[in-house]
Amino acid sequence: MDPSIYIPKIWALDYVLAFFYMFIIYIVAFAYKSKKMKEDLDYNYFMWALSVKLFGGLGFMLLTVYYWGGGDTYSYYNTARDFLRFSFENPEEGLKILFASSENMNWYKYKFAYNRHNFLATTTNFTTVKITTMVNLIGFNSYVVSTVIYSALSFLGIWNMYYLYSKMYPHLKKQLFYGFFFIPTVILWGSGILKDTITITCVAWIVYSFINIVILKRKKALSLIIIIATTLTIAYIKPYILYVLYPCLFIWVQSNLKALITSSLIRRLIAPFIALTLIISSYFLAQELSKGAGRYSLDQVENTLEGFQTWHTTVSETKNQASYTLGDNDFTTFGIIKKIPSAIAVTFFRPYPWEITNASTLLASIEGLILFFFSLWLVLKYRLKLFQLIFQNKDILFLLLFALLFGVVVGITSYNFGALSRYKIPAQMFYVVALILITDKTSSLPQDD
């Protein structure tokens, strides 16, 4: 039986304990904010951002338990709960499993893995279970409390990325705050016990750390440690994110390195060498990440895309989820290129109003309409000047490049709107932040009569 259908038992004590944890989190956060506010007014939105994430996590938990009645979150929580109980009974064996690889495990010998052999056999699920086990340990194996902890940890990563962008664009603090913390689907799918919560948090920490090292020249050792830890975490859970993120980051790094060189002649001479170095680095990094990525490895791209489409189409048909199609099933290089415009449209602007089938697609459709008209307004108002602005601002270029490339990846692989809503949240957040920066920068462009 699918472990995702085992509904966790939730008692009144779980809610009491969860609100006690939230009370402690708020006390610590308020004390931290009060200390920081004495020297840094950029912490003005700190408590609001924390509240959005905490209540977003609780909202996700309530919808999962009382509306959807199932989902991946149960699989991770239930397996981690049973594994934690097993570890208390067999501490030495539990510790060995915690640091083991899923490929080397004989899951049939463990009672906690009953009916979960295939589920635990994949590195991505096993890693998520390990992380959830540690969270459950802190949260007394309570589903509600563990959700609160997931939300709080996610807040830390996204807040730090927001904080540095608010430093770089201090006149846009409020707008950026909305872009980072008030996208409904990002709040919903980025705050619960899910892989997506872990990965979007890690992406935010990586960007934060790169800004520290490349632009602000501070906390270099700590930032490097964060980069290594979060990169490895994503590599074990969703390595394809790194295939998109790191090339975009290296392009952004190149732009910043060029900006440090004051001489235009030297900048022109050295630019090709910097670009070549970063391209080679990206290639070898992708190859190294690909070696242990299993079905996500680069040489398995076509098979993996076909598998994703088949699986999500089956889920749509058997579990009454809204599906979509991008045309023929051609997953060759040329076939994928042909799907790019449709993939971008489905990621950021669909489902269209006539494709709404439930509350989730209603929410995604409203967001899509807002993003569509906002994007269309920018294109019609500034036309070719818009491209000039994007390529002149290295931060906008980075955000938009990652958003569009990652949007293509998830748009092609999802094939049902339920999965797409979760997978696209890093792209959606980056896209909205890019639009905010574009809207600000357009004020400096010459206006048409």
N, C-alpha and C positions, 0 to 999 in steps of 0.2 A: 504494500500500500504506500502511496505517495506520502512522505513525511510532512509535506506542506499542509495536509488537511487535518493534522492533529492540533486542535485548538487548545492553546495553553489555558490552564485553569487560573482564573483571575478572581481573587477574593477582595473584600473590602480592605483588608490589611495591605494589599498591594498598592492601593491608591493612597492610603495613609502613609505608607513608607515612601512612595514616590513623591508626595508633596513635602514630606520631611526632607528628602534629598534636595528637592527644588529650593526649599527654604535655606538649607545650608549653602547651596550653590549661589543663591541670591545674596546671602550675607557676605560670602567671600568675594563675589563679584562687585558688590557695592563698596566694600572696603578697598578693593584694588582700584576701582574707578575713582573713588574719592582721593586716593593717594596720587594717582596719575593726573587728575584734573588740576592739581595745584601747579603743575608745570606744563600741562599739555591739554588744551581745550578740545583736541580732536577726539577725546573719549566721551564727548557729549552724548553720542548715540549708543554707547556701550551697552547699557541696560536694556534699551529698546531692542537692539539686535539679539541679545541673549534671550529675551522674552519671545521674540519671533521664532527662534529655533526651538526653544523648549516646548512652547505650545504647538508649534508645527509638528514636533515629534509626537506629542500626546494626541493631536488630531489624526495623525497617521495611524497610531495605535488603535484609537477608537474606531476608525473606519475599517481597519483590518479585522478587528474582533466582531464589531456589531453590524457591519454593512457587507464587506466582501466575504468574510468568513473563511479566509484562507490566503495563501500566498507564499512567496519565497521566504518572507521574514519568519514564518513558522518553522520552516526547514532549518534555518540557521539557529534560531533560538532553541528549538526542541532538541536538536542534536547536541548543541553546546551544553544545554542543561543536563542531559543524560551523561554526556562525557565528563562534566564536572563532578557529578555524583560518583561516577566510576573512579575518577581520580582521587576522590576523598577515601574511597574504599581500597584503592590500589595506587598509592601515591607514586611509587617508583615507576610502575608501568605507565601511569598517566603522564608523567614527566617525559618519558621516552617518546610517547605518541605525540606530545605537544611539539617536540623538536624533530619529528620524523617527517619524511616525505610521503605523500599519498601513494606514489607509485610503488613504494616498498612495503606497503601494509597488506596484511591478510585480514580484511575486515570481518570475515566470517567467524573469527575466533572471539570477537568481542560482543557481549550482550547489548551494549549501548548502540552498536551499529546495526542492530536487527532491522531488516527492510531498508537499510540505508547504504548498502554496499556500493551500488552504482553512484549514488549521490556523493559519497565520501571519496570515491576513486579519482575525482578530478581535483587538481591542485587549487583551482579557483574556489570551489566550495569548501574544501578542507581548510584553506587559509582563512576564509570568512568565519568558519566555525571556530577556529583557534582564537581569533580576535574576539568573537562573541563570548567564548568561554571565559576569557579574562575580564570582559565587561560583566558577565553574569556573576563572577566571583565577587566583584565589588558591589554588585546590586543584589546579593543574596538570592540569586537565581529567580528573580522576579521579572516577568516579561515587561511590566510597566516601568519598573525602575531601570532596567537595562535600556529601554527606549529613551528614558530621560538622560542617561549617561551618554548614549550614542549622540543625542541631540547636542549636549553640552560640548562634547569633543569635536563635533562637526562645526559648532559655532567658533571655536578657537581658531581653526584653520581659515575659515572664510573671513572672520573678523580681521585677522592679521593681513590678509591680502587687501581687504577693503581699506584698512588703516594706512597702508603704504600708498595706495592710489589716492586717498584723500590728502596725503602729504604732497604728492606730485601735482594734484589738481585741487588745491585748498578751496577754491571758489565753487567747487562742485560737490562738496561733502554731502549735502542733503540728497542730491540727485543720485550720486554713487551709492549712498546708503539704500535707497529704494532699489537700485539695480542689483545690488548684492543680496539683499535680504527680503525683498517683497515681490518676487516672482512666485506666484502660487504653486506651480508644479515643482519648482526647485525647493520650496519650503516643504512640500508634501513628500517628495521622493528623496530628498536629501537630508532627512532628519530621523528616519527610523532605522530599524535593524535590517540593513540592506547593503549589498556590495556598493551600490551607487552612493550611499552616504560616505562610505570609506574612501572611494575613489575621488569624489569631488572635493573632499577635505584634503586629501593628499595633493591633488592638483593645485589647490589654493596655497598649501604650504610650499610647494616647489616654486611657484611664481613669486611668492613672498621672499623666499630665500635667494632667488636669482636677482631680484630687485636689490636686496641687501648687499649682495656681493658686487654686482655690476654697476649700480647707480649710486647707492648710498655709501658704499665702502665701509660697512659696519658689520659686526657680528659674523665675520667671515667663517670662523671655525664652526660655530653653532649652525650657521646656515648650511655649510657643507654636510654636516652630520644629518641635518633635516632632509636635505636633498637625497642623500644615500638611502636613508630609512624609508622615506615616502616613495622613492623610485622603486625600491625593492618590493614594497607593499603592493603598489600598482602592478608591478611585473608578475606577481603571483596571482593577482585577482583579475585584472583586465589589461594585459600587456599591450593590446592594440591602442590604448590611449596614449602610451608613450611613443608609439610609431608616429603619431600626429604631433604630440606636444613638443618633443625635443627638437625636431627640425624647425618648428615655429619659434621655439626659444632661441635656437642658434641664429636664426635670421635676425631676431630681435637683438641678440648680443652683438652680432656684426654691425648693426645699425648704431648701437651705442658706442662701440669701439671706434667706429669711423667718426662719430661726433666728437670724440675726445681729441682727435688730431686737428689742430687748428689750420695747418697748411693744406690748401685745397690740392696742390700738386702731389704732396706726399699721400694724401687721402686717396687720390685716384690711383697712385702707383701701388699702394699697399692693399687696397680693397679687394682685388682679385685673389691675393694670397690668403687674406682672411676668409673670404668666401670659400675658397678651395679647401682650406683647413677644416672649416665647419661642415662642409658637405661630406668630406671624408670621415670626419668624426661621427656625423649622423649615420652614415652608412655602417660603420663598424659597430656603433652602439646598437643600431637596429638588428644587426646580425647576432650580436651577443645576447640581446634580449630574446631574440627569436629562438635560440638554441633550446631553451627550456620552456618554451611557450606552448608546446603541444599543438592542439588544433589552431592556436592563434599564431603559429609560426608563419613566416613570410612565404614559405614554399607550400603552405596549405591554404592559402587565401581563397582560391576558387572553391575548393571542397568545403571550407568553413562557411563561406557565403551561401552556398547551396544548402548546407545543413541548417543554418540559421533560418533561411526562408522556409524550408520544409517544416521545421519545428514550430516556428511562430504561426505559420499557416494552419498547422494541425491544432495548436492551442486555440486559435481563433474559432475554428470550426467546432471543436469539442467543448470549449468552455464559454461559448457565446461572447467572445471578445471581438471588437471591431477590427477588421483586417483592411489592408490596402494592397495595391499592386503598383509596380513601376514598369509594367510591360512584360516583355519576354524574359525568359530565364537565362539570358546570355551573361555569364560571369567572367568572360574573357576580358583582357585589358580594354579593348575597344568597346565591348558591351558595357563595362562599368563606366567608361567615359561618357557614353551616351545617356546614362542614367543620372549624371551629376545634377542637371537643372531640376529634374523631378525629385531627386533625393533632398536637395536643399529646400525645395518647396514643401515637401511633406514634413521635414524636420521642424521648420520654423513657422509655417503658415497653415498647416492642416492639423486636425480634421476640419474640413469646411462645414458650415452650418448644417448642410443636408447629410453629413456623415455622422452626426451626433447620435449615439445609441444609449449612452448612460451618463452618469454624473462626471466621470473622469474625462470622457470625450467632450462634454459640455465645457468643462474648465479649460481643457487644452484648446478647444475651438475659439473661445473668447480671447485667450492669449494670442493665438495665431492671427486672429483678425486685427487685434491692436498692433502687433508687430508688422503685419502686412501693410496696413495703412500708414504707419509711422515710417517704414522703409520706403514705401512708394512716395510719400511726401518729400523725403530727402532726395530721392532720385529725380523727381520732377522739378523740384525747386533749384537744385544745384547742378544737375546733369553732369557734364564732363568735369566740372570743378570738384565734384565729389571724389572722383578718382585721384585728382591732384592732392586733395586734402588727406586722403587715406595714405598715400605713398609718402607724403611729407611728414606725417606723424608716426614715428616708429611704434608707439604704444597702441595706437588704433590699428595699425597694420598687423601687429602681433595678435591682438585680440580677435580681429576679424578673420585673419588667416586661420587661426585655430578653430574658431567657431564654424566657419564654412567647411573646412576640411573634415572636421569631426562630425559635422552635420551630415556630410555626404556618407561617411562610414556608417553611422547609426541609421540613417534613412534607408540605405541599401540593405542592411542586415535585419531590421526589425520586422517589418511586414505585418505587424498589428499595432494599433495605437496605444494599447496598454503597455507593451514593452518599450515602445518608442518614447513614451512620456518619462520613463525612468532613465533610459540610456542617454537621452539628449540633454540632461540638465547641465553638464559642464558647458556644452556648446551654447545653450540658451543663455546662461549667465554671462558668458563672454560676449555674446552677440549684443545683449542689452547694454552692457557696460560700454562696448564699442560705439553703439548708437548715441549714448549719452555724451561721450567725448566728441563724436562727430557733430552733434547738435551744438555743442559749445564752440567748437572751432569754426563752424560755418559763419559765425558772427564776424570773423576776421577776413572772410572772403569777399571779393567784390560782388556787389549785388547786381542782378539783372534789372534793367529798367522795365 
